[in-house]
């Protein structure tokens, strides 16, 4: 039985060309990039070239790209870095504005900082279809607001949030200094324009394994002039912002994955093909009684995400049934896939109805086919019917 992989928001399969690039690099360039000898400097040169590739893709400067272990670390570095600077250097209790649609690495972190009394926090609530209004974010800004952090694309329900409009509005306020603006673009890079100048952002989170690159490598864009504290102490790697020997092969793979994404036109063309399959999947699934779509429809939804609430079925049961039938899917964020706690995102939409309700997230990729969508609909329908009986 050929399995159907519909969990690309959790991770994408590594592109064979990325794997080859990494393997070839590892076999030839093994030196520590911080060493002064030839072997080390050859590795350092390749990292510098990769950094320039990533920077060019988002219209940044190479020195504004800090390589990390992934999106979770990038989000933590951005938020804690700004907060710690405000507390330790500016001597204020900072206010942070974010949303109830954020990835757990933002949402749980801000919750924890608020609980410990380090910050004040405002969590902007979405509409019932999972959208955030720019005006609600701007209204939440106060005199002591140090940071506004908004996810570009919801990893759970696929909402494309108005980050460009939020960035523009923050800049237009004329406050000096204005709150720093952080965008988590981990799920946006595949399909959307992440040009940091157009987004008017100061910090931007990126991840390689969401774009057919390797796991364990990500990046944080830090605009020149942004003041923040480091999370770790050590060497001077990554312009002194992130000490430790770099994941050289991962960085090379990340840059190759970025290169393979191509131009914005190419990404939008690829998105168009996936959107047709996504809409077909949504249309067929909503024919099943007791199913409801989570998140918006149309242009405000990312190309590959389908999130549904299923009434009358236990969540563990549907996930087990689909896995046994050959479908790899998820309930939402992979970071808490084993948790029995309801998703804070689904709760924010007002769709948690107790034990007899489940959430299913199906996310498509560039290799997903029409025949797989047809088969997936059939399997899901049969599983729901059997479990309800």
C-alpha positions as CSV (number, residue, x, y, z in Angstrom):
1,X,0.0,0.0,0.0
2,X,1.4,3.3,-1.0
3,X,1.1,5.9,1.7
4,X,-0.4,9.3,1.2
5,X,1.7,12.1,2.8
6,X,-0.5,15.0,3.8
7,X,1.5,16.6,6.6
8,X,3.8,19.1,4.7
9,X,3.1,21.8,7.3
10,X,4.9,19.7,9.9
11,X,7.8,18.9,7.6
12,X,8.5,18.4,3.9
13,X,10.6,15.6,2.4
14,X,14.1,16.7,1.7
15,X,14.6,17.5,-2.0
16,X,17.1,15.0,-3.6
17,X,19.1,17.9,-5.0
18,X,19.4,19.4,-1.5
19,X,20.5,16.1,-0.1
20,X,23.2,15.8,-2.8
21,X,24.4,19.3,-2.2
22,X,24.8,18.6,1.5
23,X,26.5,15.2,1.0
24,X,29.0,16.6,-1.5
25,X,29.8,19.5,0.8
26,X,30.3,17.2,3.9
27,X,32.7,15.0,1.9
28,X,34.9,17.9,0.8
29,X,34.6,20.7,3.4
30,X,35.0,19.2,6.9
31,X,36.9,22.1,8.5
32,X,35.5,24.1,11.4
33,X,34.4,27.5,9.9
34,X,35.9,29.4,12.8
35,X,39.4,27.9,12.3
36,X,42.0,30.1,10.6
37,X,43.6,27.4,8.5
38,X,42.6,26.7,4.9
39,X,40.2,23.9,5.6
40,X,38.3,26.1,8.1
41,X,38.3,29.1,5.8
42,X,37.0,27.1,2.9
43,X,34.0,26.0,5.0
44,X,33.6,29.6,6.2
45,X,33.5,30.9,2.6
46,X,30.8,28.4,1.7
47,X,28.7,29.6,4.7
48,X,29.2,33.2,3.7
49,X,28.0,32.4,0.2
50,X,24.9,30.6,1.6
51,X,24.2,33.5,3.9
52,X,24.2,35.8,0.9
53,X,21.8,33.6,-1.0
54,X,19.3,33.5,1.9
55,X,19.7,37.3,2.4
56,X,19.1,38.0,-1.3
57,X,15.9,36.0,-1.2
58,X,14.3,38.2,1.4
59,X,16.0,41.5,0.2
60,X,18.2,41.7,3.3
61,X,21.9,42.2,3.9
62,X,24.1,39.1,4.5
63,X,25.1,40.4,7.9
64,X,21.4,40.6,8.9
65,X,21.0,36.8,8.6
66,X,21.7,34.8,11.8
67,X,21.6,31.0,11.3
68,X,19.9,29.1,14.1
69,X,18.7,25.5,14.8
70,X,15.2,26.3,13.4
71,X,12.1,28.4,13.7
72,X,11.6,27.7,17.4
73,X,15.0,29.0,18.3
74,X,14.6,32.0,15.9
75,X,11.3,32.9,17.5
76,X,12.8,32.6,21.0
77,X,15.9,34.7,20.1
78,X,13.7,37.4,18.6
79,X,11.2,37.7,21.4
80,X,13.5,37.1,24.4
81,X,16.3,39.1,22.8
82,X,14.1,42.2,22.5
83,X,12.4,41.7,25.9
84,X,15.6,41.2,27.8
85,X,17.1,44.3,26.2
86,X,14.1,46.3,27.2
87,X,14.2,45.0,30.8
88,X,18.0,45.1,31.4
89,X,19.0,48.1,29.3
90,X,15.9,50.3,29.0
91,X,14.8,49.4,32.6
92,X,11.1,49.1,31.7
93,X,8.5,46.4,31.9
94,X,7.8,45.9,28.2
95,X,4.5,45.2,26.6
96,X,4.3,42.6,23.8
97,X,1.5,42.4,21.3
98,X,0.8,39.1,19.5
99,X,-2.1,37.0,18.4
100,X,-3.9,33.8,19.4
101,X,-3.0,32.2,16.1
102,X,0.7,32.0,16.8
103,X,2.9,28.9,16.7
104,X,3.6,27.5,20.2
105,X,7.1,28.8,20.2
106,X,5.7,32.3,20.2
107,X,2.4,31.8,22.0
108,X,3.7,29.7,24.9
109,X,6.8,31.9,25.3
110,X,4.8,35.1,25.6
111,X,2.4,33.4,28.0
112,X,5.3,32.3,30.2
113,X,6.9,35.7,30.2
114,X,3.6,37.3,31.1
115,X,2.9,34.7,33.9
116,X,6.4,35.4,35.4
117,X,5.7,39.1,35.4
118,X,8.5,39.9,33.0
119,X,6.2,41.5,30.5
120,X,2.7,42.8,29.9
121,X,1.0,41.0,26.9
122,X,-2.0,41.4,24.6
123,X,-3.2,38.5,22.6
124,X,-5.3,39.8,19.7
125,X,-8.3,37.5,19.1
126,X,-9.1,36.3,15.5
127,X,-12.5,36.4,13.8
128,X,-14.4,33.1,13.6
129,X,-12.8,32.4,10.2
130,X,-9.3,32.8,11.6
131,X,-8.3,36.3,10.4
132,X,-6.7,39.1,12.3
133,X,-7.6,42.8,11.7
134,X,-4.7,45.2,11.3
135,X,-6.7,47.8,13.3
136,X,-7.0,45.5,16.3
137,X,-3.2,45.0,16.4
138,X,-2.5,48.7,16.2
139,X,-5.1,49.5,18.9
140,X,-3.4,47.1,21.2
141,X,-0.1,49.1,21.0
142,X,0.7,51.1,24.2
143,X,3.5,53.5,25.2
144,X,5.6,50.7,26.6
145,X,5.0,48.3,23.7
146,X,8.5,47.0,22.8
147,X,7.5,44.3,20.3
148,X,4.7,43.2,18.0
149,X,5.0,39.6,16.9
150,X,2.6,38.2,14.2
151,X,2.7,35.0,12.3
152,X,2.6,35.4,8.5
153,X,0.7,32.1,7.8
154,X,-1.0,30.1,10.6
155,X,0.6,26.7,10.7
156,X,-2.6,25.2,12.0
157,X,-5.5,26.7,10.0
158,X,-3.7,28.3,7.0
159,X,-4.7,31.9,7.5
160,X,-2.6,34.5,5.7
161,X,-2.4,37.4,8.1
162,X,-2.0,41.0,7.0
163,X,1.6,41.4,8.1
164,X,2.5,43.9,5.4
165,X,-0.4,46.1,6.4
166,X,0.6,45.8,10.1
167,X,4.2,46.7,9.4
168,X,3.1,49.7,7.3
169,X,0.7,50.9,10.0
170,X,3.4,50.6,12.7
171,X,5.8,52.6,10.7
172,X,3.2,55.2,9.9
173,X,2.4,55.8,13.6
174,X,5.5,58.1,13.9
175,X,6.4,56.9,17.4
176,X,10.1,57.2,18.3
177,X,11.1,54.6,19.0
178,X,8.4,52.5,17.5
179,X,7.7,49.0,18.6
180,X,9.9,46.4,16.8
181,X,8.0,44.2,14.5
182,X,8.7,40.4,14.3
183,X,7.1,38.1,11.6
184,X,7.2,34.3,11.8
185,X,7.4,33.4,8.1
186,X,8.2,29.7,8.5
187,X,5.1,28.6,6.7
188,X,5.1,31.6,4.2
189,X,8.4,31.1,2.5
190,X,7.1,28.5,0.0
191,X,4.4,30.6,-1.6
192,X,4.5,34.3,-0.5
193,X,6.7,37.3,-0.9
194,X,8.9,37.6,2.2
195,X,10.7,40.7,1.1
196,X,11.6,42.4,4.5
197,X,11.4,45.9,3.0
198,X,7.9,45.4,1.8
199,X,6.9,43.7,5.1
200,X,8.4,46.7,7.1
201,X,9.6,44.2,9.7
202,X,12.6,44.2,12.0
203,X,12.9,40.5,12.6
204,X,11.8,37.6,10.4
205,X,11.9,33.9,11.2
206,X,12.7,31.3,8.6
207,X,13.0,27.5,8.6
208,X,14.6,25.1,6.1
209,X,12.5,21.9,6.7
210,X,9.3,23.6,5.6
211,X,10.7,24.2,2.1
212,X,12.1,20.8,1.3
213,X,15.4,21.5,3.1
214,X,17.0,19.7,6.1
215,X,15.7,19.7,9.7
216,X,17.7,21.4,12.4
217,X,18.5,24.6,10.6
218,X,16.7,28.0,10.4
219,X,17.5,31.6,10.3
220,X,16.5,34.9,12.0
221,X,16.7,38.1,10.0
222,X,17.7,41.0,12.4
223,X,17.5,44.4,10.8
224,X,20.7,46.5,11.1
225,X,20.4,48.7,14.3
226,X,18.0,46.4,16.2
227,X,19.2,46.1,19.8
228,X,18.6,42.7,21.5
229,X,20.3,40.5,24.1
230,X,21.7,37.1,23.2
231,X,20.2,33.9,24.6
232,X,23.5,32.1,24.9
233,X,27.1,33.1,25.7
234,X,30.1,31.7,24.0
235,X,32.0,32.5,20.9
236,X,31.6,35.2,18.3
237,X,29.9,33.1,15.6
238,X,26.9,34.5,13.7
239,X,28.1,38.1,14.3
240,X,28.2,37.5,18.0
241,X,24.4,36.9,18.2
242,X,24.4,33.1,18.2
243,X,27.5,31.4,19.6
244,X,28.5,27.8,18.7
245,X,30.0,26.0,15.7
246,X,27.6,26.4,12.8
247,X,25.7,23.5,11.3
248,X,27.6,23.9,8.1
249,X,26.0,21.1,6.0
250,X,22.6,22.3,7.2
251,X,23.3,25.9,6.1
252,X,24.4,24.7,2.7
253,X,21.2,22.6,2.4
254,X,19.1,25.6,3.5
255,X,20.6,27.8,0.8
256,X,20.1,25.1,-1.8
257,X,16.4,24.8,-0.8
258,X,16.0,28.6,-1.0
259,X,17.6,28.5,-4.5
260,X,15.2,25.8,-5.7
261,X,12.1,27.8,-4.5
262,X,12.9,30.1,-7.5
263,X,11.3,33.5,-8.2
264,X,8.1,34.8,-6.7
265,X,6.4,34.1,-10.1
266,X,7.6,30.5,-10.0
267,X,6.4,30.0,-6.4
268,X,3.0,31.5,-7.3
269,X,2.7,29.2,-10.3
270,X,3.5,26.2,-8.1
271,X,1.0,27.5,-5.5
272,X,-1.7,27.6,-8.2
273,X,-1.4,23.9,-8.9
274,X,-1.7,23.1,-5.2
275,X,-4.6,25.4,-4.7
276,X,-6.7,23.5,-7.2
277,X,-6.0,20.2,-5.3
278,X,-6.7,22.0,-1.9
279,X,-10.0,23.4,-3.1
280,X,-11.0,20.0,-4.5
281,X,-10.2,18.4,-1.1
282,X,-12.2,21.0,0.8
283,X,-15.2,20.7,-1.5
284,X,-15.3,16.9,-1.2
285,X,-14.7,16.7,2.5
286,X,-17.5,19.2,3.3
287,X,-19.9,16.9,1.7
288,X,-19.4,14.6,4.7
289,X,-22.0,15.4,7.4
290,X,-20.6,17.0,10.6
291,X,-17.5,18.5,9.1
292,X,-16.6,22.2,9.3
293,X,-13.7,24.1,7.7
294,X,-11.3,25.9,10.1
295,X,-9.9,29.1,8.8
296,X,-10.8,31.3,5.8
297,X,-11.5,30.4,2.3
298,X,-10.1,31.9,-0.9
299,X,-7.2,34.2,-1.1
300,X,-6.8,34.6,2.6
301,X,-5.9,30.9,2.9
302,X,-2.4,29.5,2.2
303,X,-2.2,27.2,-0.8
304,X,-1.7,23.9,0.9
305,X,-3.7,23.9,4.1
306,X,-7.0,22.2,4.9
307,X,-8.1,22.1,8.5
308,X,-11.4,20.7,9.5
309,X,-13.3,20.1,12.7
310,X,-15.1,16.7,12.9
311,X,-18.0,16.3,15.3
312,X,-18.9,13.0,16.9
313,X,-15.4,11.5,16.7
314,X,-12.6,11.2,19.2
315,X,-9.4,12.8,18.0
316,X,-7.1,9.9,18.8
317,X,-9.4,7.5,17.0
318,X,-9.5,9.4,13.7
319,X,-5.7,9.9,13.7
320,X,-5.1,6.2,14.4
321,X,-7.6,5.1,11.8
322,X,-6.1,7.3,9.1
323,X,-2.5,6.2,9.9
324,X,-3.5,2.6,9.6
325,X,-5.3,3.2,6.4
326,X,-2.2,4.8,4.9
327,X,-2.7,8.6,5.4
328,X,-0.1,10.7,7.2
329,X,-1.9,13.7,8.6
330,X,-2.0,15.7,11.9
331,X,-4.3,17.4,14.3
332,X,-2.4,20.7,14.1
333,X,1.1,21.8,15.1
334,X,3.6,19.0,15.1
335,X,5.2,20.5,18.3
336,X,2.2,19.3,20.4
337,X,0.9,16.5,18.3
338,X,1.1,14.1,21.3
339,X,-0.7,16.4,23.7
340,X,-4.3,15.8,24.8
341,X,-4.8,19.5,25.4
342,X,-7.0,21.4,22.9
343,X,-5.2,23.7,20.5
344,X,-5.2,27.3,21.5
345,X,-5.8,28.2,17.9
346,X,-8.9,26.1,17.6
347,X,-10.1,27.4,21.0
348,X,-9.6,31.0,19.7
349,X,-12.1,30.2,16.9
350,X,-14.6,28.9,19.4
351,X,-14.7,25.4,18.0
352,X,-13.7,23.2,20.9
353,X,-16.9,21.2,21.7
354,X,-15.6,18.6,24.2
355,X,-14.3,15.1,23.8
356,X,-16.5,14.1,20.9
357,X,-14.9,16.6,18.6
358,X,-11.6,16.4,16.6
359,X,-9.4,18.5,14.4
360,X,-7.8,17.2,11.3
361,X,-5.1,19.1,9.4
362,X,-4.2,18.0,5.9
363,X,-1.4,19.9,4.2
364,X,-0.4,19.3,0.6
365,X,3.0,19.4,-1.1
366,X,4.5,19.8,-4.6
367,X,4.4,16.0,-5.2
368,X,0.7,15.6,-4.1
369,X,-1.4,14.2,-7.0
370,X,-5.1,14.3,-7.9
371,X,-5.4,10.6,-7.5
372,X,-4.0,10.9,-3.9
373,X,-6.7,13.5,-3.1
374,X,-9.4,11.3,-4.4
375,X,-8.1,8.3,-2.4
376,X,-7.7,10.4,0.7
377,X,-11.3,11.7,0.5
378,X,-12.5,8.1,0.2
379,X,-10.4,6.8,3.1
380,X,-11.4,9.8,5.4
381,X,-15.1,9.4,4.6
382,X,-15.0,5.6,5.3
383,X,-13.0,6.2,8.6
384,X,-15.5,8.8,9.8
385,X,-18.5,6.5,9.0
386,X,-16.9,3.5,10.7
387,X,-16.0,5.5,13.9
388,X,-19.4,7.1,14.2
389,X,-21.0,3.7,14.0
